[in-house]
């Protein structure tokens, strides 16, 4: 795989969003394993690390993956869940702020672009996990269904205030995730064009996407 | 992998777009191999068929893959090239028709959605091939660079006629391909929501995407 220009990404994987309650006892080990897996996936452009690699990075015994999660697949699922619940809680905060619908949509689109910077391995990983029926249903329950509901509420509010036209909330979700994701799946296209997928380009793309979406959502004038 | 609802796709893989000149001699075998590979990738949701499977379907001797292409990787590359040149020639036709920029963009977006119906395996396949440096450069030369140039010309014409605002043509390409592709990579989301990814849904999504894009491209009013 092509090396990504170093400026593309934050210097390090950073720390995972914390769990809802402060970990104690076995949960401390659980956290170490999640953080180690996040770092390795980040550093290796999504290539799945072995249990041995994960445990070495986490500095815990190899048996701990089974003990804490039941197995590697469940550890990976828990990592997807962690990232997803972080995104869900940020969406909820946008609602709690009581922002005007256009501002809430702009922030949501921007957050979607940057989610791919923070968790560059996430789409590929959740796609692999969706192959298992149970994980697919989990993703639907933890992310797709509540996010479609969030968009529906936002669109309804915007339509009522005369700032949005009515669109299908599931299609809007697809459009936004698809647009935001593509910059990262097309990184070789960016590089072939002679540009660098650096912070400035990501920011320009985020602004482009917000602009296209918000204008695209304006009420019908014809 | 989840079974795709039968109505999702055309009943059969259909025939590949023909080469520029009528095949003769060894080129007939070449065509049979390309068509067989297309059919198998289509039928198996993108899973790569073996050389033996391809030759059995094409009804040619196994040595023919090496003889005609040099190897399976080159056969797959030639298939990507064929689909890409078909798309490029359709783009060219849109220019030749001399349509108003908005109509040309609408047709291009619609064609992009339906390209994923005709070649459901294409993104994954070209992504795998891009891992090889040479194939990445080929994709840039045969698709990315000319398509960005096409969008630049279209945007310039639209800006001049006062129907588009200026946007980065590479970003517009990313937005369009990303939006069009996502419906198909998120097919499990569609199914989890209880909907079927059938012809009617693809058509509704195409209309949604054209609408969002064309409105998003309107000249700035603020």
Interface residues (C-beta under 8 A of the other chain):
Chain A: X1 X2 X127 X130 X131 X133 X136 X137 X139 X140 X144 X145 X148 X167 X168 X170 X171 X174 X175 X177 X178 X179 X180 X181 X182 X183 X185 X186 X188 X189 X190 X192 X193 X195 X204 X205 X208 X209 X211 X212 X213 X215 X216 X217 X218
Chain B: X1 X2 X127 X130 X131 X133 X136 X137 X139 X140 X144 X145 X148 X167 X168 X170 X171 X174 X175 X177 X178 X179 X180 X181 X182 X183 X185 X186 X188 X189 X190 X192 X193 X195 X204 X205 X208 X209 X211 X212 X213 X215 X216 X217 X218
